[in-house]
C-alpha cells in the first residue's frame, strides 16, 4: 500500500475506506479544522460500512483494524491526516447495531454515549485503542467486557446497567470514569487492573460489587458510593491513595488481605453490617493514618454489636 504523500495525504485512508469517496468534499471541515464536525450522510455511510465489516466476521474486521493502526503514524504526520484517520476509524453503536464485539480490535474511538442497548452486549477480549465513550448509555441486558483492554480513556459516567456488568480481568490503561454509574445487578471487576486514575464517585451498586484482587496503579475514588449488597475488595492492591469518603456499605464489606497506600481515606464512610479488614497491609514502612482509621472503624463496628 502506497504511503501518504504530501500531495495525496488522504490516499491510503481512502483506499482502505472506499465509502469515504463520495463525502470527501462534504467532510473537508472535519479534517481541515480541529472543530467537531458531523455530517449526517457521511455518518450513515460510515455506520453502514462498519455493519458490513462486522457481518463479514472477526478476521476481516481485525485485518482492516490492523492496517488502520499501521496507517496511524503516517497519518499523524499532518493534522489533516490525523483528523481524517480519526473520523474513518471511529465506530458509533446504537440500538439495532451488532453488539458482539468479542475479540475485535477497535482502532479508533468507540461511541455509544446516550444509546439504549436492548440486547446482550459482549466486548470480551476486545482491544479499544481509541477513547471509549458509554456515558449515559443504558444496557438493558448483561454487558460483558471481561479481559477487554482499554488503551485510552474509558467513560461510563451515569451509565445504567439493568443486568450484570462484567469487567473481570479487564485492563484500563487510560483514565476510567464510572462517576454516577448505576449498577442495578452485579458488578464484577475481579482481577481488573487500572493503570490510570479510576473514578467511581457517586456510583451505586445494587447487588454484589466485586473488586477482589484488582490492582489500582494510580488513585481511585469511591467517594459517595452506595454499596447496597456485599462489597468485596479482598486482596485488592491500591498503589496510590484510594478514597472511600462518605461511601455507604449496607451489607458486608470485605477488605481482607488488601494492600493500601498510606493516604487512603475512609472519612465519613458508613458500615451497617459486617466488615473484614483482617490482614490489610499498608504500603509504606512509616506509621500510617490508614491503620489507625481501620482500627477506629473496627472499634465502632464492634460497639454496634
C-alpha positions in Angstrom: 0.0 0.0 0.0 1.4 3.4 -1.0 2.4 5.8 1.7 0.6 9.0 2.4 2.5 11.6 0.2 2.2 15.4 0.8 0.1 15.8 -2.4 -2.1 12.7 -1.5 -2.1 12.6 2.3 -5.5 11.0 2.4 -4.9 8.3 -0.3 -4.2 5.3 2.0 -7.1 6.1 4.3 -9.5 6.5 1.3 -8.4 3.2 -0.3 -9.0 1.3 3.0 -12.3 3.0 3.5 -13.9 3.3 0.0 -17.2 4.6 1.5 -15.4 7.9 2.1 -15.0 8.8 -1.6 -18.4 10.5 -2.2 -18.1 12.5 1.0 -14.6 13.9 1.0 -15.7 17.4 -0.1 -18.5 17.4 2.5 -16.0 16.2 5.1 -13.5 18.9 4.3 -14.3 20.8 7.6 -13.9 17.6 9.6 -10.3 17.2 8.7 -9.3 20.8 7.8 -10.1 22.2 11.3 -9.9 20.9 14.9 -13.7 21.6 15.3 -16.1 18.8 15.8 -18.0 18.5 12.6 -20.8 15.9 12.0 -22.3 15.2 8.6 -25.4 13.0 8.7 -24.9 11.4 5.3 -21.2 10.5 5.9 -22.0 9.3 9.4 -24.6 6.9 8.0 -22.2 5.7 5.3 -19.5 5.1 8.0 -22.0 3.2 10.2 -23.2 1.1 7.2 -19.6 0.2 6.4 -19.0 -0.9 10.0 -22.0 -3.1 10.0 -21.0 -4.8 6.8 -17.5 -5.3 8.1 -18.8 -6.8 11.3 -21.1 -9.1 9.4 -18.0 -10.4 7.5 -16.6 -11.8 10.7 -13.8 -11.1 13.2 -10.9 -12.0 10.8 -11.9 -9.5 8.2 -12.7 -6.8 10.8 -9.4 -7.2 12.6 -7.5 -7.2 9.3 -9.0 -3.8 8.5 -8.3 -2.6 12.0 -4.7 -3.7 12.0 -4.0 -1.9 8.7 -5.7 1.2 10.0 -3.5 1.1 13.1 -0.5 0.7 10.8 -1.5 3.9 8.9 -1.8 6.0 12.1 1.8 7.0 12.5 1.9 8.3 8.9 -1.5 9.9 9.1 -0.4 11.7 12.3 2.4 13.5 10.4 -0.2 16.1 9.4 -3.1 17.4 11.4 -5.4 16.9 8.4 -4.3 13.3 8.0 -4.8 12.6 11.7 -8.3 14.1 11.8 -9.5 12.2 8.7 -8.0 9.0 10.2 -9.9 9.6 13.5 -13.1 10.1 11.6 -12.7 7.0 9.4 -11.6 4.8 12.4 -14.5 5.8 14.7 -17.3 3.4 15.4 -20.6 4.5 16.8 -23.1 2.0 18.1 -26.8 2.3 18.7 -29.8 0.1 19.2 -30.1 -2.3 16.3 -26.4 -2.4 15.6 -24.4 -5.7 16.1 -23.4 -5.8 19.7 -21.0 -8.7 19.5 -17.5 -7.2 19.7 -15.8 -10.3 21.1 -12.1 -10.2 20.2 -12.5 -7.2 17.9 -9.7 -4.6 17.5 -11.2 -1.1 17.6 -8.5 1.2 16.2 -10.3 4.5 16.8 -12.9 5.9 19.1 -15.9 3.7 20.1 -19.0 5.7 21.0 -22.3 4.5 22.4 -23.0 7.6 24.6 -26.6 8.0 25.3 -27.6 4.8 23.5 -30.2 2.4 24.9 -28.9 -1.1 24.0 -31.7 -3.7 24.3 -29.6 -6.8 23.6 -26.7 -8.6 25.3 -23.6 -6.5 24.8 -20.4 -8.5 24.6 -16.9 -7.0 24.2 -14.9 -9.6 26.0 -11.2 -9.7 24.8 -11.8 -6.6 22.7 -9.0 -4.1 22.2 -10.1 -0.5 22.3 -7.2 1.7 21.0 -9.3 4.9 20.9 -11.4 6.6 23.6 -14.4 4.5 24.7 -17.5 6.6 25.4 -20.5 5.0 27.1 -21.6 8.0 29.1 -25.4 7.9 29.8 -25.8 4.7 28.0 -28.4 2.2 29.1 -27.5 -1.5 29.0 -30.9 -3.3 29.2 -29.2 -6.8 29.3 -25.9 -8.1 30.5 -22.8 -6.2 29.4 -19.5 -8.2 29.3 -16.1 -6.5 29.0 -14.2 -9.4 30.5 -10.5 -9.4 29.5 -11.0 -6.3 27.4 -8.2 -3.7 27.1 -8.9 0.0 27.1 -5.8 1.6 25.8 -7.2 5.2 26.1 -9.8 6.8 28.4 -13.0 4.8 29.1 -16.1 6.8 30.1 -19.1 5.2 31.7 -20.4 8.2 33.6 -24.1 8.0 34.5 -24.5 4.7 32.6 -27.2 2.3 33.7 -26.6 -1.4 33.8 -30.0 -3.1 34.3 -28.3 -6.5 34.3 -24.9 -7.6 35.4 -21.8 -5.6 34.3 -18.8 -8.0 33.8 -15.3 -6.4 33.8 -13.3 -9.3 35.2 -9.6 -9.1 34.3 -10.2 -6.0 32.1 -7.3 -3.7 31.7 -7.8 0.1 31.8 -4.6 1.8 30.6 -6.2 5.2 30.4 -8.4 7.1 32.8 -11.5 5.0 33.8 -14.5 7.1 34.8 -17.6 5.5 36.3 -19.0 8.6 38.0 -22.6 8.2 39.0 -22.9 4.8 37.3 -25.9 2.7 38.3 -25.3 -1.0 38.6 -28.8 -2.5 39.2 -27.4 -6.0 39.3 -24.0 -7.5 40.0 -20.8 -5.5 39.1 -17.8 -7.8 38.7 -14.3 -6.3 38.3 -12.3 -9.0 39.9 -8.6 -9.0 38.9 -9.1 -6.0 36.7 -6.1 -3.6 36.5 -6.2 0.2 36.4 -3.1 1.9 35.0 -4.5 5.4 35.3 -6.9 7.1 37.8 -10.2 5.3 38.5 -13.2 7.5 39.4 -16.4 5.9 40.7 -17.7 8.8 42.8 -21.4 8.6 43.5 -21.7 5.2 41.9 -24.5 2.9 43.0 -24.1 -0.9 43.4 -27.5 -2.6 44.0 -26.1 -6.2 44.1 -22.6 -7.7 44.7 -19.7 -5.4 43.9 -16.6 -7.5 43.2 -13.3 -5.7 43.2 -11.3 -8.5 44.7 -7.7 -8.8 43.5 -8.0 -5.6 41.5 -4.8 -3.6 41.1 -5.1 0.2 41.2 -1.8 1.7 40.0 -3.0 5.2 40.3 -5.6 7.0 42.5 -9.0 5.5 42.9 -12.1 7.3 44.2 -15.3 5.6 45.5 -16.4 8.7 47.5 -20.2 8.9 47.9 -20.7 5.5 46.5 -23.5 3.3 47.8 -22.9 -0.5 48.1 -26.3 -1.9 48.8 -25.2 -5.6 48.8 -21.9 -7.3 49.5 -18.8 -5.3 48.6 -15.6 -7.2 48.0 -12.1 -5.6 47.9 -10.3 -8.7 49.2 -6.6 -8.8 48.2 -7.0 -5.6 46.1 -3.8 -3.5 45.8 -4.1 0.2 46.0 -0.7 1.6 45.0 -1.8 5.2 45.3 -4.3 6.8 47.6 -7.9 5.4 47.5 -10.8 7.5 48.7 -14.0 6.0 50.2 -15.1 9.3 51.8 -18.8 9.2 52.6 -19.3 5.8 51.0 -22.1 3.7 52.4 -21.8 0.0 52.9 -25.2 -1.5 53.6 -24.1 -5.1 53.8 -20.9 -7.0 54.3 -17.6 -5.2 53.3 -14.5 -7.3 52.7 -11.0 -5.8 52.6 -9.3 -8.9 53.8 -5.7 -9.1 52.6 -5.8 -5.8 50.7 -2.8 -3.6 50.4 -3.4 0.1 50.7 -1.4 3.3 50.2 -0.9 5.1 53.5 -3.0 8.1 52.4 -6.1 6.0 51.7 -9.2 7.6 53.4 -12.5 6.2 54.8 -13.5 9.6 56.2 -17.3 9.6 56.9 -17.7 6.1 55.4 -20.6 4.2 57.0 -20.7 0.5 57.6 -24.1 -1.1 58.5 -23.1 -4.7 58.6 -20.0 -6.9 58.9 -16.6 -5.5 57.9 -13.4 -7.5 57.4 -10.0 -5.7 57.5 -8.1 -8.8 58.5 -4.6 -8.9 57.0 -4.8 -5.4 55.5 -1.4 -4.1 54.8 -0.2 -0.5 54.4 2.3 0.0 51.6 4.8 2.1 53.5 7.2 1.5 56.4 6.4 4.6 58.4 3.3 4.8 60.6 0.2 5.4 58.6 -3.1 7.1 59.4 -4.9 4.4 57.4 -4.0 1.7 60.0 -5.4 3.9 62.8 -8.5 4.7 60.7 -9.2 1.0 60.2 -8.8 0.3 63.9 -11.3 3.1 64.6 -13.8 1.7 62.1 -13.5 -1.8 63.6 -14.0 -0.4 67.2 -17.1 1.4 66.1 -18.5 -1.7 64.3 -17.9 -3.9 67.4 -19.6 -1.3 69.6 -22.7 -1.5 67.4 -23.0 -5.2 68.5 
